[in-house]
Amino acid sequence: IFGEVNLKLKKAFLFQLFVIFFITLFCALGTWQLYRLQWKLELISEITFGLDSRPIEYSSSIKKNYQRVNTKGKFYFDKQIYVYSLNEKGKPGYDVVTPFRTNKNENVLINRGWINKELKDNPIINFDKETDQKIVGLLRKIYKPNIFKPENDIKNNIWFSINLEDLKEATGEQFNEFVIFLEDNQVKTPIPKKISIDVPNNHLKYAITWYSISISIIFYYLYFRRKK
């Protein structure tokens, strides 16, 4: 009899641990989604500000994400890199990211746009490197890649993320943590990336889902306990 009682108590204790664990887990996931929601709202606010902003002269001291800037200088096509990317239709290709030196002798990276894989290293995507170029674009911060991103293949110039240390190794130049996304409707190749406020924002829905699962578990547990 005592053995049966102890077994039942043990099962009840393990069931309570099971319930507490999953309630804590799903509540944590819901709270994390609320933090993500706040981050996404701030990001949308930054993009909205940037798209409405007037261009200011670029300087490496500018740290405003999505600020529209302009500058003059020269591209260094011999040091440009190709970052694996999908276009708007989901077709794989590369973002062409070219080092640029301003007339004030500051280095900055320019995301010139997307190309098909077949155009990698093709000189037709470049233009006269001897003349100064005036560019206008949105300043965008380089974010750390997630853990699922492959390592950059520096030897074959196939990149999966912009890593400043890898860039210094590949180009011999130092860059800051911002890239200028080129805005030029006249350029057809590479195709300039379109930045808009139309970004996925389902974090509130996900948070409600996780909290709802937690509440369901609580009600199930109370029902089960009352029944037993």
VMD Tcl script that draws the C-alpha trace (Angstrom):
set ca {
  {0.00 0.00 0.00}
  {2.76 2.41 0.98}
  {4.58 1.53 -2.23}
  {1.52 2.40 -4.32}
  {1.07 5.68 -2.46}
  {4.71 6.63 -2.99}
  {4.44 5.77 -6.69}
  {1.35 7.96 -7.06}
  {3.03 10.82 -5.21}
  {6.09 10.47 -7.40}
  {3.97 10.55 -10.57}
  {2.05 13.57 -9.30}
  {5.30 15.38 -8.50}
  {6.76 14.63 -11.93}
  {3.54 15.80 -13.58}
  {3.71 19.07 -11.63}
  {7.32 19.58 -12.75}
  {6.23 18.87 -16.32}
  {3.47 21.47 -16.09}
  {5.68 24.11 -14.43}
  {8.42 23.59 -17.00}
  {6.19 24.07 -20.03}
  {4.27 26.99 -18.53}
  {7.60 28.72 -17.83}
  {8.89 27.87 -21.31}
  {5.84 29.16 -23.19}
  {5.61 32.31 -21.04}
  {9.28 32.99 -21.74}
  {8.68 32.55 -25.48}
  {5.72 34.94 -25.30}
  {7.76 37.54 -23.43}
  {10.60 37.18 -25.95}
  {8.13 37.85 -28.76}
  {7.01 41.04 -27.00}
  {10.63 42.20 -26.90}
  {10.91 41.36 -30.59}
  {7.71 43.32 -31.22}
  {9.19 46.40 -29.54}
  {12.39 46.02 -31.56}
  {10.41 45.66 -34.82}
  {8.31 48.76 -34.08}
  {11.48 50.77 -33.44}
  {12.95 49.42 -36.68}
  {9.87 50.42 -38.66}
  {10.07 53.88 -37.08}
  {13.73 54.17 -38.13}
  {12.96 53.09 -41.70}
  {10.04 55.53 -41.92}
  {12.28 58.35 -40.72}
  {15.00 57.38 -43.19}
  {12.68 57.18 -46.20}
  {11.33 60.63 -45.37}
  {14.73 62.16 -44.65}
  {16.70 64.44 -46.94}
  {20.24 63.40 -47.86}
  {23.02 64.75 -45.69}
  {26.71 64.55 -46.46}
  {28.15 61.22 -45.41}
  {30.62 61.02 -42.53}
  {31.87 58.00 -40.64}
  {30.69 59.75 -37.47}
  {27.02 59.38 -38.52}
  {25.45 56.55 -36.54}
  {21.80 57.06 -37.49}
  {20.32 53.88 -38.92}
  {18.50 54.40 -42.25}
  {19.64 58.00 -42.57}
  {19.72 59.07 -46.23}
  {23.21 60.29 -47.17}
  {25.15 61.46 -50.20}
  {28.85 61.59 -50.97}
  {31.41 61.72 -53.77}
  {34.38 59.48 -54.37}
  {35.59 56.40 -56.18}
  {34.58 52.75 -56.21}
  {37.20 50.04 -55.82}
  {35.79 47.26 -57.97}
  {38.85 45.06 -57.55}
  {37.93 44.69 -53.87}
  {34.17 44.24 -54.14}
  {32.50 41.24 -52.56}
  {29.47 39.14 -53.43}
  {26.99 38.40 -50.64}
  {24.58 35.52 -51.28}
  {21.05 36.89 -51.37}
  {17.55 36.27 -52.71}
  {15.75 38.82 -54.84}
  {12.13 39.87 -54.33}
  {10.91 36.76 -56.17}
  {13.07 34.42 -54.11}
  {15.64 33.80 -56.84}
  {19.19 33.19 -55.53}
  {21.95 35.57 -56.55}
  {24.34 38.04 -54.98}
  {24.31 41.50 -53.44}
  {27.24 43.42 -54.90}
  {29.00 45.24 -52.06}
  {31.75 47.56 -53.27}
  {34.30 49.48 -51.18}
  {34.12 53.22 -51.77}
  {36.55 55.94 -50.76}
  {35.06 59.39 -50.34}
  {36.77 62.61 -51.33}
  {37.35 63.10 -47.59}
  {39.40 59.88 -47.59}
  {36.87 57.81 -45.65}
  {36.16 54.17 -46.47}
  {32.57 53.01 -46.69}
  {30.82 49.97 -48.13}
  {28.19 50.45 -50.84}
  {25.50 47.84 -51.45}
  {24.99 48.50 -55.15}
  {22.20 45.95 -55.57}
  {21.38 42.40 -56.63}
  {22.67 40.38 -59.59}
  {22.08 36.92 -61.04}
  {24.69 34.33 -60.15}
  {25.88 34.27 -63.77}
  {27.00 37.91 -63.53}
  {29.44 37.34 -60.67}
  {32.87 38.80 -61.58}
  {31.50 40.03 -64.91}
  {32.95 43.51 -65.69}
  {29.65 44.67 -67.26}
  {28.24 45.25 -63.76}
  {30.91 47.92 -63.14}
  {31.62 51.28 -64.78}
  {34.46 53.76 -65.25}
  {36.45 53.59 -62.04}
  {38.62 56.58 -62.90}
  {35.88 59.18 -62.53}
  {34.42 60.39 -59.26}
  {30.92 59.13 -58.57}
  {28.20 60.93 -56.66}
  {26.01 58.50 -54.75}
  {22.83 58.77 -52.72}
  {21.59 56.01 -50.46}
  {20.34 54.83 -47.11}
  {22.80 54.20 -44.31}
  {22.12 50.83 -42.76}
  {23.78 49.17 -39.80}
  {25.53 45.83 -40.22}
  {23.84 43.30 -37.94}
  {25.51 40.20 -36.61}
  {24.52 37.08 -38.58}
  {22.53 34.33 -36.91}
  {24.20 31.09 -35.93}
  {22.82 29.26 -38.99}
  {24.73 31.42 -41.49}
  {27.61 29.56 -43.18}
  {31.15 30.86 -42.94}
  {32.27 33.28 -45.64}
  {34.23 31.72 -48.50}
  {36.84 34.46 -48.82}
  {38.95 32.54 -51.32}
  {36.13 32.20 -53.85}
  {34.59 35.57 -52.89}
  {31.26 34.11 -51.85}
  {29.94 35.75 -48.69}
  {26.95 34.97 -46.52}
  {27.28 37.93 -44.16}
  {29.32 41.11 -43.88}
  {31.99 40.43 -41.31}
  {34.35 43.35 -40.73}
  {37.28 41.15 -39.74}
  {36.85 39.03 -42.88}
  {36.63 42.22 -44.92}
  {39.90 43.51 -43.54}
  {41.54 40.18 -44.39}
  {40.11 40.18 -47.92}
  {40.58 43.85 -48.82}
  {43.26 45.12 -46.46}
  {40.95 48.01 -45.57}
  {39.11 48.95 -42.38}
  {35.38 49.77 -42.51}
  {32.83 50.88 -39.95}
  {29.62 49.06 -39.05}
  {27.42 50.76 -41.68}
  {26.66 50.10 -45.35}
  {25.15 52.58 -47.78}
  {22.35 51.00 -49.82}
  {22.52 52.72 -53.19}
  {19.41 54.48 -54.46}
  {19.50 55.03 -58.22}
  {16.49 54.32 -60.44}
  {18.65 54.73 -63.55}
  {20.84 51.74 -62.69}
  {19.58 48.41 -64.05}
  {22.53 46.16 -63.18}
  {23.00 45.56 -60.30}
  {19.36 46.12 -59.34}
  {19.32 48.46 -56.29}
  {17.73 46.94 -53.21}
  {14.33 48.37 -52.29}
  {13.99 49.27 -48.62}
  {10.45 49.84 -47.36}
  {8.46 49.78 -44.13}
  {6.65 46.68 -45.37}
  {8.47 44.28 -43.07}
  {6.96 41.17 -41.45}
  {5.62 41.93 -37.99}
  {3.76 38.96 -36.51}
  {5.36 39.07 -33.08}
  {2.17 40.10 -31.25}
  {0.31 37.17 -32.79}
  {3.10 34.81 -31.77}
  {3.15 36.22 -28.23}
  {-0.62 35.71 -27.87}
  {-0.23 32.14 -29.15}
  {2.47 31.25 -26.59}
  {0.56 32.86 -23.71}
  {-2.64 31.08 -24.80}
  {-0.87 27.72 -24.73}
  {0.38 28.49 -21.20}
  {-3.12 29.36 -20.03}
  {-4.51 26.20 -21.64}
  {-1.96 24.09 -19.78}
  {-2.90 25.78 -16.49}
  {-6.63 25.09 -17.03}
  {-5.90 21.50 -18.03}
  {-3.76 21.01 -14.94}
  {-6.44 22.43 -12.62}
  {-9.09 20.25 -14.25}
  {-6.89 17.17 -13.98}
  {-6.06 17.89 -10.33}
  {-9.69 18.45 -9.40}
  {-10.74 15.26 -11.17}
  {-8.09 13.22 -9.36}
}
mol new
graphics top color blue
foreach p $ca { graphics top sphere $p radius 0.5 }
foreach p [lrange $ca 0 end-1] q [lrange $ca 1 end] { graphics top cylinder $p $q radius 0.2 }
display resetview
